[in-house]
C-alpha cells in the first residue's frame, strides 16, 4: 500500500538504507546514517519548496544595473519586486 505520509516514507528510506548496510559497528554509525538520511530529506524538501530560485534572485540583484546581453544574445533585464 502506497502512502502520502512523509513520516512513513522517511522510515521506509531509513529501513532500506539500514538493510543495505546490514551490521553496524556501533551506535555512532547508526546515528550518522540516520542523520545523513534526515539531512538529505531536508535538502530535498527545501529545494522543492523554494519560492524563488537562484536564477531569479541573481536577476533581481541586477535591478540597478543597465540591461546586459548574455552569451546567447538574450537581453537580461531586472525584475522589479
mmCIF file of the N, C-alpha and C atoms, coordinates in Angstrom:
data_MODEL
# 
_entry.id   MODEL 
# 
loop_
_atom_site.group_PDB 
_atom_site.id 
_atom_site.type_symbol 
_atom_site.label_atom_id 
_atom_site.label_alt_id 
_atom_site.label_comp_id 
_atom_site.label_asym_id 
_atom_site.label_entity_id 
_atom_site.label_seq_id 
_atom_site.pdbx_PDB_ins_code 
_atom_site.Cartn_x 
_atom_site.Cartn_y 
_atom_site.Cartn_z 
_atom_site.occupancy 
_atom_site.B_iso_or_equiv 
_atom_site.pdbx_formal_charge 
_atom_site.auth_seq_id 
_atom_site.auth_comp_id 
_atom_site.auth_asym_id 
_atom_site.auth_atom_id 
_atom_site.pdbx_PDB_model_num 
ATOM 1   N N  . UNK A 1 1  ? 0.849  -1.180 0.000   1.00 0.00 ? 1  UNK A N  1 
ATOM 2   C CA . UNK A 1 1  ? 0.000  0.000  0.000   1.00 0.00 ? 1  UNK A CA 1 
ATOM 3   C C  . UNK A 1 1  ? 0.893  1.242  0.000   1.00 0.00 ? 1  UNK A C  1 
ATOM 4   N N  . UNK A 1 2  ? 0.573  2.198  -0.872  1.00 0.00 ? 2  UNK A N  1 
ATOM 5   C CA . UNK A 1 2  ? 1.339  3.425  -1.007  1.00 0.00 ? 2  UNK A CA 1 
ATOM 6   C C  . UNK A 1 2  ? 0.761  4.484  -0.092  1.00 0.00 ? 2  UNK A C  1 
ATOM 7   N N  . UNK A 1 3  ? 1.616  5.361  0.458   1.00 0.00 ? 3  UNK A N  1 
ATOM 8   C CA . UNK A 1 3  ? 1.152  6.360  1.410   1.00 0.00 ? 3  UNK A CA 1 
ATOM 9   C C  . UNK A 1 3  ? 1.740  7.732  1.098   1.00 0.00 ? 3  UNK A C  1 
ATOM 10  N N  . UNK A 1 4  ? 0.978  8.772  1.405   1.00 0.00 ? 4  UNK A N  1 
ATOM 11  C CA . UNK A 1 4  ? 1.452  10.142 1.282   1.00 0.00 ? 4  UNK A CA 1 
ATOM 12  C C  . UNK A 1 4  ? 2.093  10.640 2.571   1.00 0.00 ? 4  UNK A C  1 
ATOM 13  N N  . UNK A 1 5  ? 2.084  9.840  3.597   1.00 0.00 ? 5  UNK A N  1 
ATOM 14  C CA . UNK A 1 5  ? 2.592  10.247 4.896   1.00 0.00 ? 5  UNK A CA 1 
ATOM 15  C C  . UNK A 1 5  ? 4.115  10.389 4.842   1.00 0.00 ? 5  UNK A C  1 
ATOM 16  N N  . UNK A 1 6  ? 4.630  11.615 5.043   1.00 0.00 ? 6  UNK A N  1 
ATOM 17  C CA . UNK A 1 6  ? 6.078  11.812 4.968   1.00 0.00 ? 6  UNK A CA 1 
ATOM 18  C C  . UNK A 1 6  ? 6.848  11.025 6.023   1.00 0.00 ? 6  UNK A C  1 
ATOM 19  N N  . UNK A 1 7  ? 6.271  10.839 7.191   1.00 0.00 ? 7  UNK A N  1 
ATOM 20  C CA . UNK A 1 7  ? 6.945  10.079 8.245   1.00 0.00 ? 7  UNK A CA 1 
ATOM 21  C C  . UNK A 1 7  ? 7.129  8.623  7.822   1.00 0.00 ? 7  UNK A C  1 
ATOM 22  N N  . UNK A 1 8  ? 6.115  8.049  7.201   1.00 0.00 ? 8  UNK A N  1 
ATOM 23  C CA . UNK A 1 8  ? 6.219  6.666  6.743   1.00 0.00 ? 8  UNK A CA 1 
ATOM 24  C C  . UNK A 1 8  ? 7.259  6.529  5.635   1.00 0.00 ? 8  UNK A C  1 
ATOM 25  N N  . UNK A 1 9  ? 7.301  7.501  4.716   1.00 0.00 ? 9  UNK A N  1 
ATOM 26  C CA . UNK A 1 9  ? 8.296  7.464  3.639   1.00 0.00 ? 9  UNK A CA 1 
ATOM 27  C C  . UNK A 1 9  ? 9.705  7.576  4.196   1.00 0.00 ? 9  UNK A C  1 
ATOM 28  N N  . UNK A 1 10 ? 9.881  8.448  5.197   1.00 0.00 ? 10 UNK A N  1 
ATOM 29  C CA . UNK A 1 10 ? 11.191 8.609  5.822   1.00 0.00 ? 10 UNK A CA 1 
ATOM 30  C C  . UNK A 1 10 ? 11.613 7.322  6.524   1.00 0.00 ? 10 UNK A C  1 
ATOM 31  N N  . UNK A 1 11 ? 10.699 6.710  7.264   1.00 0.00 ? 11 UNK A N  1 
ATOM 32  C CA . UNK A 1 11 ? 11.006 5.448  7.943   1.00 0.00 ? 11 UNK A CA 1 
ATOM 33  C C  . UNK A 1 11 ? 11.366 4.357  6.941   1.00 0.00 ? 11 UNK A C  1 
ATOM 34  N N  . UNK A 1 12 ? 10.653 4.320  5.812   1.00 0.00 ? 12 UNK A N  1 
ATOM 35  C CA . UNK A 1 12 ? 10.934 3.322  4.787   1.00 0.00 ? 12 UNK A CA 1 
ATOM 36  C C  . UNK A 1 12 ? 12.326 3.528  4.198   1.00 0.00 ? 12 UNK A C  1 
ATOM 37  N N  . UNK A 1 13 ? 12.721 4.790  3.979   1.00 0.00 ? 13 UNK A N  1 
ATOM 38  C CA . UNK A 1 13 ? 14.055 5.079  3.442   1.00 0.00 ? 13 UNK A CA 1 
ATOM 39  C C  . UNK A 1 13 ? 15.146 4.701  4.437   1.00 0.00 ? 13 UNK A C  1 
ATOM 40  N N  . UNK A 1 14 ? 14.938 4.981  5.717   1.00 0.00 ? 14 UNK A N  1 
ATOM 41  C CA . UNK A 1 14 ? 15.909 4.592  6.750   1.00 0.00 ? 14 UNK A CA 1 
ATOM 42  C C  . UNK A 1 14 ? 16.011 3.071  6.802   1.00 0.00 ? 14 UNK A C  1 
ATOM 43  N N  . UNK A 1 15 ? 14.885 2.384  6.766   1.00 0.00 ? 15 UNK A N  1 
ATOM 44  C CA . UNK A 1 15 ? 14.871 0.918  6.780   1.00 0.00 ? 15 UNK A CA 1 
ATOM 45  C C  . UNK A 1 15 ? 15.626 0.346  5.575   1.00 0.00 ? 15 UNK A C  1 
ATOM 46  N N  . UNK A 1 16 ? 15.397 0.947  4.397   1.00 0.00 ? 16 UNK A N  1 
ATOM 47  C CA . UNK A 1 16 ? 16.053 0.470  3.189   1.00 0.00 ? 16 UNK A CA 1 
ATOM 48  C C  . UNK A 1 16 ? 17.569 0.623  3.307   1.00 0.00 ? 16 UNK A C  1 
ATOM 49  N N  . UNK A 1 17 ? 18.021 1.771  3.800   1.00 0.00 ? 17 UNK A N  1 
ATOM 50  C CA . UNK A 1 17 ? 19.468 2.008  3.903   1.00 0.00 ? 17 UNK A CA 1 
ATOM 51  C C  . UNK A 1 17 ? 20.122 1.157  4.986   1.00 0.00 ? 17 UNK A C  1 
ATOM 52  N N  . UNK A 1 18 ? 19.411 0.906  6.073   1.00 0.00 ? 18 UNK A N  1 
ATOM 53  C CA . UNK A 1 18 ? 19.994 0.045  7.118   1.00 0.00 ? 18 UNK A CA 1 
ATOM 54  C C  . UNK A 1 18 ? 20.060 -1.406 6.637   1.00 0.00 ? 18 UNK A C  1 
ATOM 55  N N  . UNK A 1 19 ? 19.106 -1.823 5.807   1.00 0.00 ? 19 UNK A N  1 
ATOM 56  C CA . UNK A 1 19 ? 19.163 -3.180 5.250   1.00 0.00 ? 19 UNK A CA 1 
ATOM 57  C C  . UNK A 1 19 ? 20.361 -3.343 4.325   1.00 0.00 ? 19 UNK A C  1 
ATOM 58  N N  . UNK A 1 20 ? 20.711 -2.281 3.600   1.00 0.00 ? 20 UNK A N  1 
ATOM 59  C CA . UNK A 1 20 ? 21.864 -2.332 2.705   1.00 0.00 ? 20 UNK A CA 1 
ATOM 60  C C  . UNK A 1 20 ? 23.149 -2.508 3.501   1.00 0.00 ? 20 UNK A C  1 
ATOM 61  N N  . UNK A 1 21 ? 23.268 -1.772 4.605   1.00 0.00 ? 21 UNK A N  1 
ATOM 62  C CA . UNK A 1 21 ? 24.486 -1.840 5.425   1.00 0.00 ? 21 UNK A CA 1 
ATOM 63  C C  . UNK A 1 21 ? 24.572 -3.174 6.143   1.00 0.00 ? 21 UNK A C  1 
ATOM 64  N N  . UNK A 1 22 ? 23.470 -3.622 6.710   1.00 0.00 ? 22 UNK A N  1 
ATOM 65  C CA . UNK A 1 22 ? 23.442 -4.915 7.381   1.00 0.00 ? 22 UNK A CA 1 
ATOM 66  C C  . UNK A 1 22 ? 23.834 -4.824 8.841   1.00 0.00 ? 22 UNK A C  1 
ATOM 67  N N  . UNK A 1 23 ? 25.120 -4.830 9.143   1.00 0.00 ? 23 UNK A N  1 
ATOM 68  C CA . UNK A 1 23 ? 25.601 -4.820 10.525  1.00 0.00 ? 23 UNK A CA 1 
ATOM 69  C C  . UNK A 1 23 ? 26.361 -3.521 10.772  1.00 0.00 ? 23 UNK A C  1 
ATOM 70  N N  . UNK A 1 24 ? 26.025 -2.849 11.861  1.00 0.00 ? 24 UNK A N  1 
ATOM 71  C CA . UNK A 1 24 ? 26.683 -1.598 12.217  1.00 0.00 ? 24 UNK A CA 1 
ATOM 72  C C  . UNK A 1 24 ? 27.733 -1.859 13.290  1.00 0.00 ? 24 UNK A C  1 
ATOM 73  N N  . UNK A 1 25 ? 28.891 -1.215 13.176  1.00 0.00 ? 25 UNK A N  1 
ATOM 74  C CA . UNK A 1 25 ? 29.950 -1.438 14.169  1.00 0.00 ? 25 UNK A CA 1 
ATOM 75  C C  . UNK A 1 25 ? 29.641 -0.835 15.534  1.00 0.00 ? 25 UNK A C  1 
ATOM 76  N N  . UNK A 1 26 ? 28.767 0.161  15.576  1.00 0.00 ? 26 UNK A N  1 
ATOM 77  C CA . UNK A 1 26 ? 28.431 0.782  16.848  1.00 0.00 ? 26 UNK A CA 1 
ATOM 78  C C  . UNK A 1 26 ? 27.253 1.728  16.708  1.00 0.00 ? 26 UNK A C  1 
ATOM 79  N N  . UNK A 1 27 ? 26.842 2.258  17.828  1.00 0.00 ? 27 UNK A N  1 
ATOM 80  C CA . UNK A 1 27 ? 25.698 3.168  17.868  1.00 0.00 ? 27 UNK A CA 1 
ATOM 81  C C  . UNK A 1 27 ? 25.963 4.446  17.063  1.00 0.00 ? 27 UNK A C  1 
ATOM 82  N N  . UNK A 1 28 ? 27.193 4.941  17.082  1.00 0.00 ? 28 UNK A N  1 
ATOM 83  C CA . UNK A 1 28 ? 27.533 6.157  16.346  1.00 0.00 ? 28 UNK A CA 1 
ATOM 84  C C  . UNK A 1 28 ? 27.318 5.997  14.848  1.00 0.00 ? 28 UNK A C  1 
ATOM 85  N N  . UNK A 1 29 ? 27.581 4.815  14.309  1.00 0.00 ? 29 UNK A N  1 
ATOM 86  C CA . UNK A 1 29 ? 27.396 4.568  12.884  1.00 0.00 ? 29 UNK A CA 1 
ATOM 87  C C  . UNK A 1 29 ? 25.916 4.661  12.510  1.00 0.00 ? 29 UNK A C  1 
ATOM 88  N N  . UNK A 1 30 ? 25.052 4.162  13.347  1.00 0.00 ? 30 UNK A N  1 
ATOM 89  C CA . UNK A 1 30 ? 23.607 4.241  13.099  1.00 0.00 ? 30 UNK A CA 1 
ATOM 90  C C  . UNK A 1 30 ? 23.151 5.697  13.135  1.00 0.00 ? 30 UNK A C  1 
ATOM 91  N N  . UNK A 1 31 ? 23.642 6.423  14.106  1.00 0.00 ? 31 UNK A N  1 
ATOM 92  C CA . UNK A 1 31 ? 23.255 7.838  14.232  1.00 0.00 ? 31 UNK A CA 1 
ATOM 93  C C  . UNK A 1 31 ? 23.740 8.631  13.024  1.00 0.00 ? 31 UNK A C  1 
ATOM 94  N N  . UNK A 1 32 ? 24.947 8.340  12.536  1.00 0.00 ? 32 UNK A N  1 
ATOM 95  C CA . UNK A 1 32 ? 25.457 9.033  11.343  1.00 0.00 ? 32 UNK A CA 1 
ATOM 96  C C  . UNK A 1 32 ? 24.604 8.725  10.121  1.00 0.00 ? 32 UNK A C  1 
ATOM 97  N N  . UNK A 1 33 ? 24.214 7.469  9.949   1.00 0.00 ? 33 UNK A N  1 
ATOM 98  C CA . UNK A 1 33 ? 23.398 7.081  8.801   1.00 0.00 ? 33 UNK A CA 1 
ATOM 99  C C  . UNK A 1 33 ? 22.030 7.759  8.843   1.00 0.00 ? 33 UNK A C  1 
ATOM 100 N N  . UNK A 1 34 ? 21.374 7.709  9.977   1.00 0.00 ? 34 UNK A N  1 
ATOM 101 C CA . UNK A 1 34 ? 20.051 8.335  10.111  1.00 0.00 ? 34 UNK A CA 1 
ATOM 102 C C  . UNK A 1 34 ? 20.175 9.850  9.953   1.00 0.00 ? 34 UNK A C  1 
ATOM 103 N N  . UNK A 1 35 ? 21.222 10.448 10.494  1.00 0.00 ? 35 UNK A N  1 
ATOM 104 C CA . UNK A 1 35 ? 21.437 11.886 10.326  1.00 0.00 ? 35 UNK A CA 1 
ATOM 105 C C  . UNK A 1 35 ? 21.646 12.258 8.869   1.00 0.00 ? 35 UNK A C  1 
ATOM 106 N N  . UNK A 1 36 ? 22.370 11.430 8.128   1.00 0.00 ? 36 UNK A N  1 
ATOM 107 C CA . UNK A 1 36 ? 22.590 11.692 6.701   1.00 0.00 ? 36 UNK A CA 1 
ATOM 108 C C  . UNK A 1 36 ? 21.279 11.598 5.925   1.00 0.00 ? 36 UNK A C  1 
ATOM 109 N N  . UNK A 1 37 ? 20.454 10.618 6.250   1.00 0.00 ? 37 UNK A N  1 
ATOM 110 C CA . UNK A 1 37 ? 19.149 10.474 5.585   1.00 0.00 ? 37 UNK A CA 1 
ATOM 111 C C  . UNK A 1 37 ? 18.275 11.685 5.892   1.00 0.00 ? 37 UNK A C  1 
ATOM 112 N N  . UNK A 1 38 ? 18.268 12.116 7.151   1.00 0.00 ? 38 UNK A N  1 
ATOM 113 C CA . UNK A 1 38 ? 17.453 13.281 7.524   1.00 0.00 ? 38 UNK A CA 1 
ATOM 114 C C  . UNK A 1 38 ? 17.948 14.553 6.835   1.00 0.00 ? 38 UNK A C  1 
ATOM 115 N N  . UNK A 1 39 ? 19.260 14.736 6.749   1.00 0.00 ? 39 UNK A N  1 
ATOM 116 C CA . UNK A 1 39 ? 19.815 15.912 6.071   1.00 0.00 ? 39 UNK A CA 1 
ATOM 117 C C  . UNK A 1 39 ? 19.463 15.905 4.590   1.00 0.00 ? 39 UNK A C  1 
ATOM 118 N N  . UNK A 1 40 ? 19.539 14.743 3.963   1.00 0.00 ? 40 UNK A N  1 
ATOM 119 C CA . UNK A 1 40 ? 19.191 14.630 2.546   1.00 0.00 ? 40 UNK A CA 1 
ATOM 120 C C  . UNK A 1 40 ? 17.712 14.941 2.311   1.00 0.00 ? 40 UNK A C  1 
ATOM 121 N N  . UNK A 1 41 ? 16.852 14.416 3.162   1.00 0.00 ? 41 UNK A N  1 
ATOM 122 C CA . UNK A 1 41 ? 15.420 14.680 3.029   1.00 0.00 ? 41 UNK A CA 1 
ATOM 123 C C  . UNK A 1 41 ? 15.121 16.162 3.245   1.00 0.00 ? 41 UNK A C  1 
ATOM 124 N N  . UNK A 1 42 ? 15.815 16.792 4.187   1.00 0.00 ? 42 UNK A N  1 
ATOM 125 C CA . UNK A 1 42 ? 15.626 18.217 4.438   1.00 0.00 ? 42 UNK A CA 1 
ATOM 126 C C  . UNK A 1 42 ? 16.038 19.038 3.218   1.00 0.00 ? 42 UNK A C  1 
ATOM 127 N N  . UNK A 1 43 ? 17.168 18.685 2.606   1.00 0.00 ? 43 UNK A N  1 
ATOM 128 C CA . UNK A 1 43 ? 17.623 19.396 1.413   1.00 0.00 ? 43 UNK A CA 1 
ATOM 129 C C  . UNK A 1 43 ? 16.624 19.254 0.270   1.00 0.00 ? 43 UNK A C  1 
ATOM 130 N N  . UNK A 1 44 ? 16.108 18.046 0.072   1.00 0.00 ? 44 UNK A N  1 
ATOM 131 C CA . UNK A 1 44 ? 15.119 17.826 -0.989  1.00 0.00 ? 44 UNK A CA 1 
ATOM 132 C C  . UNK A 1 44 ? 13.852 18.626 -0.722  1.00 0.00 ? 44 UNK A C  1 
ATOM 133 N N  . UNK A 1 45 ? 13.416 18.657 0.526   1.00 0.00 ? 45 UNK A N  1 
ATOM 134 C CA . UNK A 1 45 ? 12.205 19.403 0.866   1.00 0.00 ? 45 UNK A CA 1 
ATOM 135 C C  . UNK A 1 45 ? 12.423 20.903 0.644   1.00 0.00 ? 45 UNK A C  1 
ATOM 136 N N  . UNK A 1 46 ? 13.599 21.398 1.040   1.00 0.00 ? 46 UNK A N  1 
ATOM 137 C CA . UNK A 1 46 ? 13.909 22.818 0.875   1.00 0.00 ? 46 UNK A CA 1 
ATOM 138 C C  . UNK A 1 46 ? 13.922 23.204 -0.595  1.00 0.00 ? 46 UNK A C  1 
ATOM 139 N N  . UNK A 1 47 ? 14.531 22.377 -1.430  1.00 0.00 ? 47 UNK A N  1 
ATOM 140 C CA . UNK A 1 47 ? 14.589 22.657 -2.864  1.00 0.00 ? 47 UNK A CA 1 
ATOM 141 C C  . UNK A 1 47 ? 13.187 22.637 -3.475  1.00 0.00 ? 47 UNK A C  1 
ATOM 142 N N  . UNK A 1 48 ? 12.360 21.716 -3.055  1.00 0.00 ? 48 UNK A N  1 
ATOM 143 C CA . UNK A 1 48 ? 11.016 21.596 -3.621  1.00 0.00 ? 48 UNK A CA 1 
ATOM 144 C C  . UNK A 1 48 ? 10.119 22.755 -3.197  1.00 0.00 ? 48 UNK A C  1 
ATOM 145 N N  . UNK A 1 49 ? 10.356 23.324 -2.038  1.00 0.00 ? 49 UNK A N  1 
ATOM 146 C CA . UNK A 1 49 ? 9.509  24.388 -1.502  1.00 0.00 ? 49 UNK A CA 1 
ATOM 147 C C  . UNK A 1 49 ? 10.057 25.785 -1.759  1.00 0.00 ? 49 UNK A C  1 
ATOM 148 N N  . UNK A 1 50 ? 11.167 25.888 -2.460  1.00 0.00 ? 50 UNK A N  1 
ATOM 149 C CA . UNK A 1 50 ? 11.800 27.190 -2.680  1.00 0.00 ? 50 UNK A CA 1 
ATOM 150 C C  . UNK A 1 50 ? 10.873 28.091 -3.491  1.00 0.00 ? 50 UNK A C  1 
ATOM 151 N N  . UNK A 1 51 ? 10.666 29.301 -2.999  1.00 0.00 ? 51 UNK A N  1 
ATOM 152 C CA . UNK A 1 51 ? 9.790  30.262 -3.666  1.00 0.00 ? 51 UNK A CA 1 
ATOM 153 C C  . UNK A 1 51 ? 10.482 30.885 -4.866  1.00 0.00 ? 51 UNK A C  1 
ATOM 154 N N  . UNK A 1 52 ? 11.726 31.295 -4.670  1.00 0.00 ? 52 UNK A N  1 
ATOM 155 C CA . UNK A 1 52 ? 12.499 31.881 -5.762  1.00 0.00 ? 52 UNK A CA 1 
ATOM 156 C C  . UNK A 1 52 ? 13.836 31.169 -5.870  1.00 0.00 ? 52 UNK A C  1 
ATOM 157 N N  . UNK A 1 53 ? 14.168 30.719 -7.046  1.00 0.00 ? 53 UNK A N  1 
ATOM 158 C CA . UNK A 1 53 ? 15.424 30.026 -7.273  1.00 0.00 ? 53 UNK A CA 1 
ATOM 159 C C  . UNK A 1 53 ? 16.578 30.999 -7.414  1.00 0.00 ? 53 UNK A C  1 
ATOM 160 N N  . UNK A 1 54 ? 17.795 30.476 -7.461  1.00 0.00 ? 54 UNK A N  1 
ATOM 161 C CA . UNK A 1 54 ? 18.984 31.323 -7.567  1.00 0.00 ? 54 UNK A CA 1 
ATOM 162 C C  . UNK A 1 54 ? 19.001 32.159 -8.849  1.00 0.00 ? 54 UNK A C  1 
ATOM 163 N N  . UNK A 1 55 ? 18.426 31.641 -9.936  1.00 0.00 ? 55 UNK A N  1 
ATOM 164 C CA . UNK A 1 55 ? 18.415 32.388 -11.194 1.00 0.00 ? 55 UNK A CA 1 
ATOM 165 C C  . UNK A 1 55 ? 17.601 33.665 -11.058 1.00 0.00 ? 55 UNK A C  1 
ATOM 166 N N  . UNK A 1 56 ? 16.432 33.568 -10.455 1.00 0.00 ? 56 UNK A N  1 
ATOM 167 C CA . UNK A 1 56 ? 15.570 34.741 -10.282 1.00 0.00 ? 56 UNK A CA 1 
ATOM 168 C C  . UNK A 1 56 ? 16.218 35.741 -9.329  1.00 0.00 ? 56 UNK A C  1 
ATOM 169 N N  . UNK A 1 57 ? 16.823 35.242 -8.242  1.00 0.00 ? 57 UNK A N  1 
ATOM 170 C CA . UNK A 1 57 ? 17.477 36.138 -7.295  1.00 0.00 ? 57 UNK A CA 1 
ATOM 171 C C  . UNK A 1 57 ? 18.647 36.877 -7.941  1.00 0.00 ? 57 UNK A C  1 
ATOM 172 N N  . UNK A 1 58 ? 19.421 36.191 -8.780  1.00 0.00 ? 58 UNK A N  1 
ATOM 173 C CA . UNK A 1 58 ? 20.541 36.843 -9.462  1.00 0.00 ? 58 UNK A CA 1 
ATOM 174 C C  . UNK A 1 58 ? 20.042 37.922 -10.409 1.00 0.00 ? 58 UNK A C  1 
ATOM 175 N N  . UNK A 1 59 ? 18.935 37.655 -11.079 1.00 0.00 ? 59 UNK A N  1 
ATOM 176 C CA . UNK A 1 59 ? 18.353 38.641 -11.981 1.00 0.00 ? 59 UNK A CA 1 
ATOM 177 C C  . UNK A 1 59 ? 17.842 39.844 -11.207 1.00 0.00 ? 59 UNK A C  1 
ATOM 178 N N  . UNK A 1 60 ? 17.254 39.614 -10.060 1.00 0.00 ? 60 UNK A N  1 
ATOM 179 C CA . UNK A 1 60 ? 16.733 40.703 -9.231  1.00 0.00 ? 60 UNK A CA 1 
ATOM 180 C C  . UNK A 1 60 ? 17.861 41.583 -8.686  1.00 0.00 ? 60 UNK A C  1 
ATOM 181 N N  . UNK A 1 61 ? 19.021 41.004 -8.427  1.00 0.00 ? 61 UNK A N  1 
ATOM 182 C CA . UNK A 1 61 ? 20.137 41.776 -7.898  1.00 0.00 ? 61 UNK A CA 1 
ATOM 183 C C  . UNK A 1 61 ? 20.700 42.746 -8.935  1.00 0.00 ? 61 UNK A C  1 
ATOM 184 N N  . UNK A 1 62 ? 20.394 42.524 -10.194 1.00 0.00 ? 62 UNK A N  1 
ATOM 185 C CA . UNK A 1 62 ? 20.875 43.399 -11.259 1.00 0.00 ? 62 UNK A CA 1 
ATOM 186 C C  . UNK A 1 62 ? 19.930 44.575 -11.493 1.00 0.00 ? 62 UNK A C  1 
ATOM 187 N N  . UNK A 1 63 ? 19.024 44.824 -10.581 1.00 0.00 ? 63 UNK A N  1 
ATOM 188 C CA . UNK A 1 63 ? 17.990 45.843 -10.750 1.00 0.00 ? 63 UNK A CA 1 
ATOM 189 C C  . UNK A 1 63 ? 18.565 47.221 -11.073 1.00 0.00 ? 63 UNK A C  1 
ATOM 190 N N  . UNK A 1 64 ? 19.596 47.632 -10.380 1.00 0.00 ? 64 UNK A N  1 
ATOM 191 C CA . UNK A 1 64 ? 20.169 48.953 -10.577 1.00 0.00 ? 64 UNK A CA 1 
ATOM 192 C C  . UNK A 1 64 ? 21.120 49.029 -11.759 1.00 0.00 ? 64 UNK A C  1 
ATOM 193 N N  . UNK A 1 65 ? 21.476 47.898 -12.320 1.00 0.00 ? 65 UNK A N  1 
ATOM 194 C CA . UNK A 1 65 ? 22.427 47.864 -13.418 1.00 0.00 ? 65 UNK A CA 1 
ATOM 195 C C  . UNK A 1 65 ? 21.674 47.955 -14.754 1.00 0.00 ? 65 UNK A C  1 
ATOM 196 N N  . UNK A 1 66 ? 22.328 48.497 -15.796 1.00 0.00 ? 66 UNK A N  1 
ATOM 197 C CA . UNK A 1 66 ? 21.682 48.512 -17.107 1.00 0.00 ? 66 UNK A CA 1 
ATOM 198 C C  . UNK A 1 66 ? 21.537 47.094 -17.656 1.00 0.00 ? 66 UNK A C  1 
ATOM 199 N N  . UNK A 1 67 ? 20.664 46.936 -18.644 1.00 0.00 ? 67 UNK A N  1 
ATOM 200 C CA . UNK A 1 67 ? 20.454 45.626 -19.256 1.00 0.00 ? 67 UNK A CA 1 
ATOM 201 C C  . UNK A 1 67 ? 21.741 45.110 -19.868 1.00 0.00 ? 67 UNK A C  1 
ATOM 202 N N  . UNK A 1 68 ? 21.938 43.802 -19.759 1.00 0.00 ? 68 UNK A N  1 
ATOM 203 C CA . UNK A 1 68 ? 23.124 43.177 -20.301 1.00 0.00 ? 68 UNK A CA 1 
ATOM 204 C C  . UNK A 1 68 ? 22.716 42.077 -21.262 1.00 0.00 ? 68 UNK A C  1 
ATOM 205 N N  . UNK A 1 69 ? 23.566 41.768 -22.203 1.00 0.00 ? 69 UNK A N  1 
ATOM 206 C CA . UNK A 1 69 ? 23.322 40.672 -23.135 1.00 0.00 ? 69 UNK A CA 1 
ATOM 207 C C  . UNK A 1 69 ? 24.232 39.522 -22.739 1.00 0.00 ? 69 UNK A C  1 
ATOM 208 N N  . UNK A 1 70 ? 23.646 38.331 -22.562 1.00 0.00 ? 70 UNK A N  1 
ATOM 209 C CA . UNK A 1 70 ? 24.454 37.179 -22.179 1.00 0.00 ? 70 UNK A CA 1 
ATOM 210 C C  . UNK A 1 70 ? 25.028 36.507 -23.421 1.00 0.00 ? 70 UNK A C  1 
ATOM 211 N N  . UNK A 1 71 ? 25.721 35.377 -23.217 1.00 0.00 ? 71 UNK A N  1 
ATOM 212 C CA . UNK A 1 71 ? 26.418 34.720 -24.320 1.00 0.00 ? 71 UNK A CA 1 
ATOM 213 C C  . UNK A 1 71 ? 25.479 34.180 -25.399 1.00 0.00 ? 71 UNK A C  1 
ATOM 214 N N  . UNK A 1 72 ? 24.198 34.011 -25.090 1.00 0.00 ? 72 UNK A N  1 
ATOM 215 C CA . UNK A 1 72 ? 23.258 33.524 -26.098 1.00 0.00 ? 72 UNK A CA 1 
ATOM 216 C C  . UNK A 1 72 ? 22.615 34.656 -26.873 1.00 0.00 ? 72 UNK A C  1 
ATOM 217 N N  . UNK A 1 73 ? 22.936 35.900 -26.520 1.00 0.00 ? 73 UNK A N  1 
ATOM 218 C CA . UNK A 1 73 ? 22.381 37.050 -27.219 1.00 0.00 ? 73 UNK A CA 1 
ATOM 219 C C  . UNK A 1 73 ? 21.052 37.525 -26.662 1.00 0.00 ? 73 UNK A C  1 
ATOM 220 N N  . UNK A 1 74 ? 20.650 36.983 -25.520 1.00 0.00 ? 74 UNK A N  1 
ATOM 221 C CA . UNK A 1 74 ? 19.379 37.361 -24.899 1.00 0.00 ? 74 UNK A CA 1 
ATOM 222 C C  . UNK A 1 74 ? 19.636 38.480 -23.907 1.00 0.00 ? 74 UNK A C  1 
ATOM 223 N N  . UNK A 1 75 ? 18.839 39.528 -23.970 1.00 0.00 ? 75 UNK A N  1 
ATOM 224 C CA . UNK A 1 75 ? 18.991 40.653 -23.054 1.00 0.00 ? 75 UNK A CA 1 
ATOM 225 C C  . UNK A 1 75 ? 18.342 40.321 -21.724 1.00 0.00 ? 75 UNK A C  1 
ATOM 226 N N  . UNK A 1 76 ? 19.094 40.515 -20.643 1.00 0.00 ? 76 UNK A N  1 
ATOM 227 C CA . UNK A 1 76 ? 18.594 40.251 -19.299 1.00 0.00 ? 76 UNK A CA 1 
ATOM 228 C C  . UNK A 1 76 ? 18.224 41.589 -18.658 1.00 0.00 ? 76 UNK A C  1 
ATOM 229 N N  . UNK A 1 77 ? 16.980 41.686 -18.212 1.00 0.00 ? 77 UNK A N  1 
ATOM 230 C CA . UNK A 1 77 ? 16.537 42.896 -17.533 1.00 0.00 ? 77 UNK A CA 1 
ATOM 231 C C  . UNK A 1 77 ? 16.140 42.546 -16.112 1.00 0.00 ? 77 UNK A C  1 
ATOM 232 N N  . UNK A 1 78 ? 16.262 43.500 -15.217 1.00 0.00 ? 78 UNK A N  1 
ATOM 233 C CA . UNK A 1 78 ? 15.933 43.257 -13.806 1.00 0.00 ? 78 UNK A CA 1 
ATOM 234 C C  . UNK A 1 78 ? 14.434 43.103 -13.642 1.00 0.00 ? 78 UNK A C  1 
ATOM 235 N N  . UNK A 1 79 ? 14.067 42.266 -12.703 1.00 0.00 ? 79 UNK A N  1 
ATOM 236 C CA . UNK A 1 79 ? 12.664 42.060 -12.363 1.00 0.00 ? 79 UNK A CA 1 
ATOM 237 C C  . UNK A 1 79 ? 12.367 42.883 -11.125 1.00 0.00 ? 79 UNK A C  1 
ATOM 238 N N  . UNK A 1 80 ? 11.399 43.765 -11.204 1.00 0.00 ? 80 UNK A N  1 
ATOM 239 C CA . UNK A 1 80 ? 11.036 44.587 -10.046 1.00 0.00 ? 80 UNK A CA 1 
ATOM 240 C C  . UNK A 1 80 ? 10.265 43.795 -9.022  1.00 0.00 ? 80 UNK A C  1 
ATOM 241 N N  . UNK A 1 81 ? 10.576 44.008 -7.777  1.00 0.00 ? 81 UNK A N  1 
ATOM 242 C CA . UNK A 1 81 ? 9.894  43.248 -6.722  1.00 0.00 ? 81 UNK A CA 1 
ATOM 243 C C  . UNK A 1 81 ? 8.766  44.063 -6.146  1.00 0.00 ? 81 UNK A C  1 
# 
